[in-house]
Amino acid sequence: MTPVVLIAEELAPAAIEVLAHDFDVRHVDGTDRPALLSALSEADAVLVRSATQIDAEAIAAAPRLKVVARAGVGLDNVEVPAATARGVMVVNAPTSNIVSAAEQAVALLLAVARNTASASAALKAGEWKRSKYTGVEIQGKTVGVVGLGRIGVLFAQRIAAFGTRLIAYDPYIQPARAAQLGVRLVGLEELLRESDFISIHLPKTPETVGLIGEKELALVKPGVRIVNAARGGLIDEQALADAIAEGRVAGAGVDVYAKEPCTSSPLFAFDNVVATPHLGASTAEAQDKAGLAVAKSVKLALQGEFVPDAVNVQAGGVVAEDVRPLLPLAEKLGRAFTAVAGGVAASVTVEVCGEIVDHDVTVLKLAATKGLFSSVVEEQVTYVNAPHLAAERGVEVSLATQAETTDHPVLVTVRGALPDGRTVSVSGTVTTTGPGRDVIKLTEVDGFDVEIGAEGILLFLRYADRPGVVGTVGTLLGEAGINIAAMQVARREAGGETLMTLTVDQALGAELLTSAADSIGATAASAADLRDE
């Protein structure tokens, strides 16, 4: 029987051509729910964009379904856990829009530098006022790039052609890699003080939300122009509007907003703000690339071949039943390690201990590597591209196994050496409380013994042991409306170095995390988002 490929939204003709010769290609309006569910009953694959919801109900209606393909970067409309539970592969097009996004940032920077939008509007309104819209050149200026992921690198390469000096803030990239790109790595405060132009290219994580707020904007070089075409909420819109009103910031280019759709913002009141409605991926080329990429992935999947852009575990091939519960553990340990380390490691070892090593546990190294980068790069991190991301950043990841453990039947540790010589480690295990009920928990964080569930958003605060610290932190979070779900304090000795680990119900912005650390004189503070994707 010829496999049925269901196309639920409009795709480029080239994408359909990839599938037409080998499969029974059918079309349905994905927004017509009854029609979609009916058509899924015979589908082996379904291709969608952003309007079609492929949730647990849709997956249950498709007994033959083998692959769900999202022609785009995000997966908000695909219920990945439900697909994984059914053994359905999920693929997307993680690099389809990176060129378009980088070019949008360049376009916004140029438009802000030359007052293009306001001058155009004035001329169309019958005004010819050349002197009013005098701009600035970018040649010879210092451009600060906040985030050197794939889009940040593409932006830097393009803006370098204008004869600019490039500096960047990214704690998750090695200085040698930045040097290869012709970029000098600096701290965030130094970048804010030195840059004539700033372009933001970070993912949206608990630690990056509100990264640039009132305090940071008070540090900027007078006359700076700021561009955000990455994610809304990374820069405080009201604080940016205030800085523009006060003349500290000469202009801004904004493509993304904390809440979207956005038709009202304090930034819209300024002629020297170029505002666009999230157009980063809105090019014909990006849309065509996305459709073509997922069509090729669907073809590979239905032919039983390797799929580079699979985002769930089926991409890794056959994994032993006993190993599968350790996959989320290893990934969460990778995320926690990155948070605790506060930067990229020069090398990382994934240590697996217990009788489980009788099986092939190589996939746990992949899972941990995926976790290492899931919160620090712009693109979707998969089991396939995680090693490439590590190689790009000069991070060597290895696997070590040992048949015996002491306290736990199975123990996984992510241990890494940082460029400054420090060694950081995070350990965890999985316990089974009933059929299909696995509990993942952390057992060690950087030498401190802990026992806390590896779920939700975890805060790590390191400080000198003394009375009243727990109450101070609890009060501060309570006043901010942040609920604490769990807390554990571990210390090496009375009055000595102490680690407080908290599970909270919602993400903290960078400013609140800093306030919490300052309130107790913490020597280190970080947050790890361990929520299931």
C-alpha positions as CSV (number, residue, x, y, z in Angstrom):
1,M,0.0,0.0,0.0
2,T,1.4,3.4,-0.9
3,P,1.9,5.6,2.2
4,V,-0.5,8.5,2.4
5,V,1.0,12.0,3.0
6,L,-1.5,14.5,4.2
7,I,-0.7,18.2,3.6
8,A,-2.8,20.4,5.9
9,E,-1.5,23.8,4.9
10,E,-0.1,25.5,1.8
11,L,3.4,24.4,0.9
12,A,5.8,25.4,-1.9
13,P,5.3,23.5,-5.1
14,A,8.9,22.2,-4.8
15,A,8.0,20.6,-1.5
16,I,5.0,18.8,-2.9
17,E,7.1,17.6,-5.9
18,V,9.5,15.9,-3.5
19,L,6.7,13.7,-2.2
20,A,4.4,13.3,-5.3
21,H,6.4,10.5,-7.0
22,D,6.6,8.1,-4.1
23,F,3.5,8.8,-2.0
24,D,-0.2,9.3,-2.2
25,V,-0.4,13.1,-1.5
26,R,-3.7,14.4,-0.2
27,H,-4.8,17.8,0.9
28,V,-7.0,19.0,3.7
29,D,-7.8,22.3,5.4
30,G,-6.0,21.9,8.7
31,T,-8.1,24.6,10.4
32,D,-11.3,22.5,9.7
33,R,-11.0,20.2,12.7
34,P,-13.6,17.6,11.7
35,A,-12.1,17.4,8.2
36,L,-8.6,17.1,9.6
37,L,-9.5,14.3,12.0
38,S,-11.2,12.4,9.3
39,A,-8.3,12.7,6.9
40,L,-5.8,11.7,9.5
41,S,-7.4,8.3,9.8
42,E,-5.5,7.1,6.7
43,A,-2.4,9.3,7.0
44,D,1.1,7.9,7.4
45,A,2.5,11.5,7.6
46,V,1.1,15.0,8.0
47,L,2.7,18.3,7.1
48,V,1.6,21.5,8.8
49,R,2.7,25.1,9.3
50,S,1.5,27.1,12.3
51,A,-2.3,27.1,12.0
52,T,-3.0,23.3,12.3
53,Q,-3.1,21.8,15.8
54,I,-1.6,18.3,16.0
55,D,-2.4,17.4,19.5
56,A,-3.1,14.2,21.4
57,E,-6.6,14.0,19.9
58,A,-5.3,14.4,16.3
59,I,-2.5,11.8,16.9
60,A,-5.1,9.4,18.4
61,A,-7.2,9.8,15.2
62,A,-4.3,8.7,13.0
63,P,-3.5,5.0,13.8
64,R,-1.1,4.7,10.8
65,L,0.8,8.0,11.6
66,K,4.5,7.7,11.5
67,V,5.7,11.3,11.2
68,V,4.5,14.8,11.9
69,A,6.3,17.6,10.0
70,R,6.1,21.3,10.9
71,A,7.3,23.5,8.1
72,G,8.9,26.1,10.3
73,V,11.2,26.5,13.4
74,G,8.7,26.3,16.3
75,L,6.6,23.4,17.5
76,D,4.0,25.2,19.5
77,N,1.2,23.6,17.5
78,V,2.5,20.0,17.8
79,E,2.2,18.0,21.0
80,V,5.6,16.4,20.9
81,P,5.2,14.3,24.1
82,A,2.0,12.7,22.8
83,A,3.7,11.9,19.5
84,T,6.7,10.4,21.2
85,A,4.4,8.3,23.4
86,R,2.8,6.9,20.2
87,G,6.2,6.3,18.5
88,V,5.5,9.1,16.0
89,M,8.5,11.0,14.7
90,V,8.3,14.8,14.8
91,V,10.4,16.9,12.4
92,N,10.7,20.6,11.8
93,A,12.9,23.0,9.8
94,P,15.3,24.5,12.4
95,T,17.5,26.4,10.0
96,S,15.0,27.5,7.4
97,N,14.7,31.1,8.7
98,I,18.1,31.9,10.1
99,V,19.2,33.9,7.0
100,S,15.9,35.8,6.9
101,A,16.2,36.6,10.7
102,A,19.7,37.8,10.4
103,E,18.9,40.0,7.4
104,Q,15.9,41.4,9.3
105,A,18.2,42.5,12.1
106,V,20.5,44.2,9.5
107,A,17.6,45.9,7.9
108,L,16.4,47.3,11.2
109,L,19.8,48.5,12.1
110,L,20.3,50.3,8.8
111,A,16.7,51.8,9.0
112,V,17.3,53.1,12.5
113,A,20.7,54.5,11.6
114,R,19.3,56.5,8.6
115,N,15.8,57.3,10.0
116,T,14.4,55.5,6.9
117,A,10.9,54.8,8.2
118,S,10.1,58.2,9.6
119,A,11.6,60.0,6.6
120,S,9.5,57.9,4.2
121,A,6.3,58.6,6.2
122,A,7.0,62.3,6.3
123,L,7.7,62.5,2.6
124,K,4.5,60.6,1.8
125,A,2.7,63.1,4.0
126,G,4.0,66.0,1.9
127,E,7.0,67.0,3.9
128,W,10.5,67.5,2.4
129,K,12.7,67.9,5.5
130,R,16.1,66.5,4.8
131,S,17.9,68.0,7.8
132,K,15.3,66.6,10.2
133,Y,16.2,63.0,9.3
134,T,20.0,63.3,9.2
135,G,21.4,59.8,10.2
136,V,24.7,58.3,11.1
137,E,27.1,55.9,9.3
138,I,27.9,52.5,10.7
139,Q,31.3,52.3,9.2
140,G,34.0,52.6,11.9
141,K,31.4,52.1,14.6
142,T,31.4,49.5,17.4
143,V,28.5,46.9,17.0
144,G,27.7,44.8,20.0
145,V,26.2,41.4,19.3
146,V,24.3,39.9,22.3
147,G,24.3,36.2,21.5
148,L,26.6,34.4,19.0
149,G,24.3,31.5,18.0
150,R,23.7,30.8,14.3
151,I,21.7,33.9,13.7
152,G,24.0,36.1,15.7
153,V,27.0,34.7,13.7
154,L,25.2,35.4,10.4
155,F,24.4,38.9,11.6
156,A,28.0,39.5,12.6
157,Q,29.3,38.3,9.3
158,R,27.0,40.6,7.4
159,I,27.5,43.7,9.5
160,A,31.3,43.2,9.5
161,A,31.2,44.0,5.7
162,F,30.3,47.6,6.6
163,G,33.7,48.1,8.2
164,T,32.5,47.9,11.8
165,R,34.3,46.8,15.0
166,L,32.5,43.7,16.5
167,I,32.2,42.8,20.1
168,A,29.9,40.2,21.6
169,Y,28.5,38.9,24.8
170,D,27.9,35.2,25.0
171,P,29.0,33.2,28.0
172,Y,28.3,29.9,26.1
173,I,30.9,30.3,23.4
174,Q,34.7,29.8,23.6
175,P,36.9,32.9,23.0
176,A,38.8,31.0,20.3
177,R,35.6,30.5,18.4
178,A,34.7,34.1,18.6
179,A,38.2,35.1,17.5
180,Q,37.8,33.0,14.4
181,L,34.7,35.1,13.6
182,G,36.6,38.3,14.1
183,V,34.6,39.1,17.2
184,R,36.0,40.1,20.6
185,L,34.1,38.6,23.6
186,V,33.3,41.0,26.4
187,G,31.0,41.1,29.4
188,L,27.5,42.4,29.1
189,E,28.3,45.7,30.9
190,E,31.4,46.3,28.8
191,L,29.3,45.7,25.6
192,L,26.7,48.2,26.8
193,R,29.3,50.9,27.5
194,E,31.3,50.5,24.3
195,S,28.7,49.8,21.6
196,D,27.3,52.4,19.1
197,F,24.8,49.8,17.9
198,I,23.5,46.7,19.8
199,S,21.7,43.8,18.2
200,I,20.2,41.0,20.3
201,H,20.3,37.4,19.2
202,L,19.4,35.3,22.3
203,P,16.9,32.5,22.9
204,K,14.2,33.2,25.4
205,T,14.9,31.5,28.7
206,P,14.3,32.3,32.4
207,E,17.7,33.8,32.6
208,T,17.5,36.0,29.4
209,V,14.0,37.4,30.0
210,G,14.5,41.0,31.1
211,L,18.2,40.7,30.5
212,I,18.4,44.3,29.4
213,G,16.3,46.5,31.6
214,E,16.4,49.9,33.3
215,K,19.7,49.2,35.1
216,E,21.4,48.0,32.0
217,L,20.1,50.8,29.8
218,A,21.6,53.3,32.3
219,L,25.0,52.0,31.3
220,V,24.8,52.4,27.6
221,K,26.9,54.7,25.5
222,P,24.9,57.9,24.8
223,G,23.4,57.8,21.3
224,V,23.4,54.0,21.0
225,R,20.8,52.4,18.7
226,I,19.4,49.0,19.7
227,V,17.8,46.2,17.6
228,N,15.8,43.3,18.8
229,A,14.7,40.8,16.2
230,A,15.2,37.7,18.4
231,R,12.5,37.2,21.0
232,G,10.2,39.6,22.8
233,G,10.8,40.2,26.5
234,L,14.6,40.1,26.3
235,I,14.7,43.8,26.6
236,D,12.2,45.7,28.8
237,E,10.1,47.7,26.4
238,Q,9.0,50.3,28.9
239,A,12.6,50.8,30.1
240,L,13.7,51.1,26.4
241,A,11.0,53.7,25.8
242,D,12.1,55.7,28.8
243,A,15.7,55.6,27.7
244,I,14.7,56.9,24.2
245,A,12.5,59.6,25.7
246,E,15.5,60.7,27.9
247,G,17.8,60.8,24.9
248,R,20.2,58.1,26.2
249,V,19.2,55.8,23.4
250,A,19.0,57.4,19.9
251,G,16.7,54.9,18.3
252,A,15.6,51.3,18.2
253,G,14.5,48.6,15.7
254,V,12.0,46.2,17.2
255,D,10.5,43.1,15.5
256,V,9.4,41.1,18.5
257,Y,7.4,41.9,21.6
258,A,6.8,40.5,25.1
259,K,3.1,39.8,24.1
260,E,2.1,39.1,20.5
261,P,0.2,40.1,18.5
262,C,1.2,43.6,19.7
263,T,-0.7,46.6,18.4
264,S,0.1,48.9,21.3
265,S,3.5,49.6,22.9
266,P,5.2,52.6,24.5
267,L,7.8,52.3,21.8
268,F,5.3,53.1,19.0
269,A,5.2,56.8,20.2
270,F,8.7,57.5,18.8
271,D,9.6,58.5,15.3
272,N,13.1,57.1,15.9
273,V,11.7,53.6,16.5
274,V,11.3,51.2,13.6
275,A,8.7,48.7,14.6
276,T,7.7,45.6,12.5
277,P,5.2,42.8,13.3
278,H,7.6,39.8,13.8
279,L,8.8,39.6,10.3
280,G,12.0,37.7,11.0
281,A,10.9,34.6,9.1
282,S,8.5,36.3,6.7
283,T,10.3,35.9,3.4
284,A,9.3,33.8,0.5
285,E,12.6,32.0,0.6
286,A,12.3,31.1,4.3
287,Q,8.9,29.7,3.8
288,D,10.0,27.7,0.7
289,K,13.1,26.4,2.6
290,A,10.9,25.2,5.5
291,G,8.5,23.3,3.2
292,L,11.2,21.7,1.2
293,A,13.2,20.7,4.3
294,V,10.3,18.9,6.0
295,A,9.2,17.3,2.7
296,K,12.7,15.7,2.4
297,S,12.5,14.6,6.1
298,V,9.1,13.0,5.6
299,K,10.4,11.1,2.6
300,L,13.4,9.8,4.6
301,A,11.2,8.9,7.5
302,L,8.7,6.9,5.5
303,Q,11.6,5.2,3.7
304,G,13.1,4.1,7.0
305,E,16.2,6.2,6.6
306,F,18.1,8.6,8.9
307,V,16.3,11.8,9.6
308,P,18.6,14.8,10.5
309,D,15.8,17.1,11.8
310,A,13.9,14.7,14.0
311,V,13.3,16.4,17.3
312,N,12.2,13.5,19.4
313,V,14.0,10.3,20.5
314,Q,13.1,8.2,17.5
315,A,15.8,10.0,15.6
316,G,18.4,8.1,17.7
317,G,17.4,4.6,16.5
318,V,16.5,1.7,18.8
319,V,17.0,2.4,22.4
320,A,16.8,-0.3,25.0
321,E,13.7,-0.2,27.2
322,D,15.7,0.1,30.4
323,V,17.7,3.0,29.0
324,R,14.7,5.1,27.8
325,P,13.8,6.4,31.3
326,L,17.3,7.8,31.6
327,L,17.0,10.0,28.5
328,P,15.0,12.8,30.2
329,L,17.3,12.5,33.2
330,A,20.5,13.0,31.1
331,E,19.0,15.9,29.2
332,K,17.9,17.6,32.4
333,L,21.3,17.1,33.9
334,G,22.8,18.8,30.9
335,R,20.4,21.8,31.4
336,A,21.2,22.0,35.1
337,F,25.0,21.8,34.4
338,T,24.9,24.7,32.1
339,A,23.0,26.8,34.6
340,V,25.3,25.9,37.5
341,A,28.5,26.4,35.4
342,G,27.2,29.8,34.2
343,G,29.1,29.3,30.9
344,V,30.4,26.9,28.3
345,A,32.7,24.1,29.4
346,A,35.9,23.3,27.6
347,S,35.1,19.6,28.0
348,V,32.3,17.5,29.4
349,T,32.1,13.9,30.5
350,V,28.8,12.0,30.9
351,E,29.4,9.3,33.5
352,V,26.9,6.4,33.7
353,C,27.1,4.0,36.6
354,G,25.2,0.8,37.4
355,E,24.2,-2.4,35.7
356,I,22.5,-0.3,33.0
357,V,25.9,-0.1,31.3
358,D,25.3,-3.6,30.1
359,H,23.2,-1.9,27.4
360,D,24.3,0.6,24.8
361,V,24.0,3.9,26.7
362,T,25.6,6.1,24.0
363,V,22.3,7.9,23.5
364,L,22.7,9.3,27.0
365,K,25.7,11.3,25.9
366,L,23.5,12.7,23.1
367,A,20.7,13.5,25.5
368,A,23.1,15.3,27.9
369,T,24.7,17.3,25.1
370,K,21.2,18.3,23.9
371,G,20.5,19.6,27.4
372,L,23.8,21.5,27.6
373,F,22.7,23.7,24.7
374,S,18.9,23.7,24.9
375,S,18.7,27.1,26.7
376,V,21.7,28.9,25.2
377,V,21.2,28.7,21.4
378,E,18.6,30.2,19.3
379,E,17.7,27.1,17.2
380,Q,15.9,24.0,18.2
381,V,18.4,21.5,19.7
382,T,17.9,17.9,18.7
383,Y,19.7,14.6,19.2
384,V,21.2,15.1,15.8
385,N,22.4,18.7,15.8
386,A,23.6,18.7,19.5
387,P,27.0,17.2,18.7
388,H,27.4,19.8,15.9
389,L,26.6,22.6,18.3
390,A,29.2,21.3,20.7
391,A,31.8,21.1,18.0
392,E,31.0,24.6,16.8
393,R,31.7,25.9,20.3
394,G,34.8,23.8,20.9
395,V,33.2,21.6,23.6
396,E,34.4,18.0,23.7
397,V,31.8,15.6,25.1
398,S,32.8,12.1,26.1
399,L,31.1,9.1,27.8
400,A,32.4,7.1,30.7
401,T,30.7,4.0,32.2
402,Q,31.1,2.0,35.4
403,A,29.2,-1.2,36.3
404,E,29.0,-0.5,40.0
405,T,27.4,2.3,42.0
406,T,27.2,2.8,45.8
407,D,24.0,4.7,46.8
408,H,21.9,4.3,43.7
409,P,21.3,1.4,41.3
410,V,21.7,3.8,38.4
411,L,23.5,7.2,38.6
412,V,24.2,9.6,35.8
413,T,26.7,12.5,36.2
414,V,27.5,15.4,33.9
415,R,31.0,16.6,34.8
416,G,32.8,19.4,33.0
417,A,36.0,21.4,33.1
418,L,35.5,25.2,32.6
419,P,38.0,27.4,30.8
420,D,39.0,29.0,34.2
421,G,40.1,25.7,35.6
422,R,37.0,25.0,37.7
423,T,35.3,21.6,37.6
424,V,31.5,21.5,37.9
425,S,29.3,18.4,38.2
426,V,25.6,17.6,38.5
427,S,24.3,14.1,39.2
428,G,20.9,12.4,39.2
429,T,19.0,9.2,39.1
430,V,15.5,7.8,38.2
431,T,13.4,5.8,40.7
432,T,10.2,4.0,39.7
433,T,7.2,4.4,42.0
434,G,4.8,2.3,39.9
435,P,4.0,1.2,36.3
436,G,5.0,4.0,34.0
437,R,5.7,6.3,37.0
438,D,9.4,7.4,36.9
439,V,10.7,10.1,39.2
440,I,13.7,12.0,38.1
441,K,15.7,13.7,40.9
442,L,19.0,15.5,41.4
443,T,21.4,13.8,43.9
444,E,24.4,16.1,43.7
445,V,25.1,19.6,42.5
446,D,28.8,20.7,42.3
447,G,29.8,18.5,45.3
448,F,26.8,19.2,47.4
449,D,24.6,16.3,48.3
450,V,20.9,17.0,47.4
451,E,17.7,15.1,46.8
452,I,15.2,17.2,44.9
453,G,13.0,16.6,42.0
454,A,14.4,17.5,38.6
455,E,11.3,19.3,37.4
456,G,10.0,22.8,36.9
457,I,12.3,25.8,37.2
458,L,15.2,25.3,39.6
459,L,17.1,28.1,41.3
460,F,20.6,27.6,42.6
461,L,22.0,30.1,45.1
462,R,25.4,29.7,46.7
463,Y,26.3,31.7,49.8
464,A,28.0,31.7,53.2
465,D,25.9,29.8,55.8
466,R,24.2,32.1,58.3
467,P,20.8,32.4,59.9
468,G,17.9,34.2,58.2
469,V,18.9,33.5,54.6
470,V,16.0,31.1,53.8
471,G,13.5,33.6,55.1
472,T,15.0,36.5,53.1
473,V,14.8,34.6,49.9
474,G,11.3,33.3,50.6
475,T,10.1,36.9,51.4
476,L,11.6,38.4,48.3
477,L,10.1,35.7,46.0
478,G,6.8,36.0,47.8
479,E,6.6,39.7,47.2
480,A,7.3,39.1,43.6
481,G,4.4,36.6,43.4
482,I,6.8,33.6,42.8
483,N,5.6,30.4,44.5
484,I,8.2,28.0,45.9
485,A,7.3,24.4,45.3
486,A,10.3,22.8,47.0
487,M,13.5,23.9,48.7
488,Q,16.6,22.2,50.0
489,V,19.7,23.6,51.6
490,A,23.0,21.8,51.6
491,R,26.2,22.9,53.3
492,R,29.7,21.5,53.6
493,E,29.9,22.6,57.3
494,A,28.2,25.0,59.7
495,G,29.1,28.5,58.7
496,G,30.7,27.3,55.5
497,E,29.8,27.4,51.8
498,T,26.1,26.6,51.2
499,L,23.9,25.7,48.3
500,M,20.2,26.5,48.3
501,T,18.1,24.8,45.6
502,L,14.6,25.9,45.0
503,T,11.9,24.7,42.7
504,V,9.6,27.6,41.7
505,D,6.4,27.7,39.7
506,Q,7.3,30.4,37.2
507,A,10.4,31.9,35.6
508,L,12.3,34.7,37.1
509,G,13.7,37.5,35.0
510,A,17.3,38.3,35.2
511,E,16.6,41.4,37.4
512,L,14.7,39.4,40.0
513,L,17.4,36.6,40.0
514,T,20.0,39.2,40.6
515,S,18.0,40.8,43.4
516,A,17.6,37.5,45.1
517,A,21.3,36.9,44.9
518,D,22.2,40.4,46.2
519,S,19.8,40.1,49.1
520,I,21.8,37.3,50.6
521,G,25.3,38.1,49.3
522,A,25.3,35.1,47.1
523,T,28.6,34.2,45.4
524,A,26.7,32.6,42.5
525,A,23.1,32.4,41.3
526,S,21.5,30.7,38.3
527,A,18.3,29.2,37.1
528,A,17.6,26.0,35.1
529,D,14.4,25.4,33.3
530,L,13.8,21.7,33.7
531,R,10.2,21.7,32.5
532,D,9.3,19.0,30.0
533,E,9.4,20.4,26.5
